[in-house]
Amino acid sequence: MAGVKVLMHSLRCFLSRVGPFSKPGLFPWCATKSPAWSQLFLGSACKGNFTHVVAKKHQRGQQKSQKKPRHCGPLDGSWQERLADVVTPLWRLSYEEQLKVKFEAQKKILQRLESYLQMLNGVSVTTAAPRSEGLCCCLHPIIPSPVIDGYRNKSTFSVNRGPDGNPKTVGYYLGTWRDRNIVCVQSNHLKNIPEKHNQVAQYYEIFLRQSPMEPCLLFHEGGHWRELIVRTNSQGHTMAIITFHPQELRQEELCVQKETVKEFFTKGPGAVCDLTSLYFQESTMTRCSHQQSPYQLLFGEPHIFEDLLGLKIRISPDAFFQINTAGAEMLYRTVGELSGVNSDTILLDICCGTGVIGLSLAQYTSQVLGIELVEQAVEDARWTAAFNGITNCEFHTGRAEKILPQLLKSKEDGQFIVAVVNPARAGLHYQVVQAIRNCRAIRTLVFVSCKPHGETTRNIIELCCPSNSAKKLLGEPFVLRQAVPVDLFPHTPHCELVLLFTR
């Protein structure tokens, strides 16, 4: 792991030189589609996944000689290895090699982005910081994940036919619905899934196979039992959420099923899982929020809690929380360093989830304003603020494209605003980009992206392009200054990329 130590040291050196948290002791290391003018770039430069391409080239010379890792046990090459190659495509590489693959992928993304930005008249991509070769910004070394195996704190297990044809198999999918070749394969050999998650999935499968109720494989074909979500924290507390299609069942029949699954996990064989809480959700849709169909607590505590960056964080069943807790600390520290917030700063935390970024920086800013779509996550953020004695934060529930423009109108009177955005893979809504771009008080923007080769590229182009009244992009363009890759997803092609923009 010498390569990992070198990378960690490089990032510590970088973080010690920038931002308000470089002082000793402050931060100890322990939508809708946008206009068609950007379509050309997105259709060519961003097609495919760079990490997959680089990884396949890197693996070709190694697969013949590489032995199967001991932790996987006996693998069925036709099913379990295939699943590992789909869910965790980099699992055959050492972690140092994975980091190299991911770093090269991020560099390629930024190089292609620069080539397009240079095509836009009037866009300056120069920076005072030392530039990486061929890049529009300073690309820092990738920050490794402190935990490499079993790092996920949330896993979603599907129910469908297994390799033996049993429709009550719990695991991950191989194949596609389009090709009608879906097979559900157990996940107990995957490197990124913790043992506790696999244990709960195993006992859910046992429960299903003794239940007289059929699984719901396709909504129109009937059946009831659906997916299982398992959430855990670093203290080992476990929340399980079972999704159930009610079909035409009466309320009393639903109560029987809820009592049956509760009995199984409290007094039956499933009691060995030692669940902290068990939720039940009736859902007739593929995905269903708490507002659409409330999570029903069958037993246990309504929330789990996590200790992060010196805060006690509350987590509800459907609240967003980074799936790698130890990696999230590295990510949020990096965001804090790049943001440059101070006592005169208002921090605008867009797509804030449970509010961790804003809450962790609240003591260094004059005010934190958070915006989040999921109501339960906002309730968690408010609880966390109150519990930790943080009084300069306010959190708003709703769509950022609706809330942000109104929120910014009241903050134009000479106040300095630092914006942090951490959107889902779909990127930012175009109206959010407009509001950020057109707010003169926002001089610094930190953009966290888990898919920088997708919609994020479109967002960056809109943030950095010349002013365009037809597109309602009137403010001064941003300039991309620094980029820091942070690995939260070992064994997979994915990586968080933290981008610093100023103007």
Secondary structure, DSSP 8 states (H G I E B T S, - for coil): -HHHHHHHHHHHHHHHHSSGGGSTTTS--------GGGHHHHHHTTSS-HHHHHHHHHHHTTTTT----GGG-S--TTTHHHHHHHH-TTTTS-HHHHHHHHHHHHHHHHHHHHHHHTTSTT-----SS---TT-SSEE---B--S--SS-BSEEEEEEE--TT--S-EEEEEES-TTTT--EEE--TT-TTS-HHHHHHHHHHHHHHHH-SS-B-SSGGG---EEEEEEEE-TT--EEEEEEE--TT--HHHHHHHHHHHHHHHHTSGGGGG--SEEEEEE-SSSS--TTTS--EEEEE-S-EEEEETTEEEEE-TT----SBHHHHHHHHHHHHHHH---TTEEEEEET-TTSHHHHHHGGGSSEEEEEES-HHHHHHHHHHHHHTT--SEEEEES-HHHHHHHHHHTT-SS-EEEEEE---TT---HHHHHHHHH-TTEEEEEEEES-TTTHHHHHHHHHHS--BGGGTB-S---EEEEEEEE---TTSS--EEEEEEE-
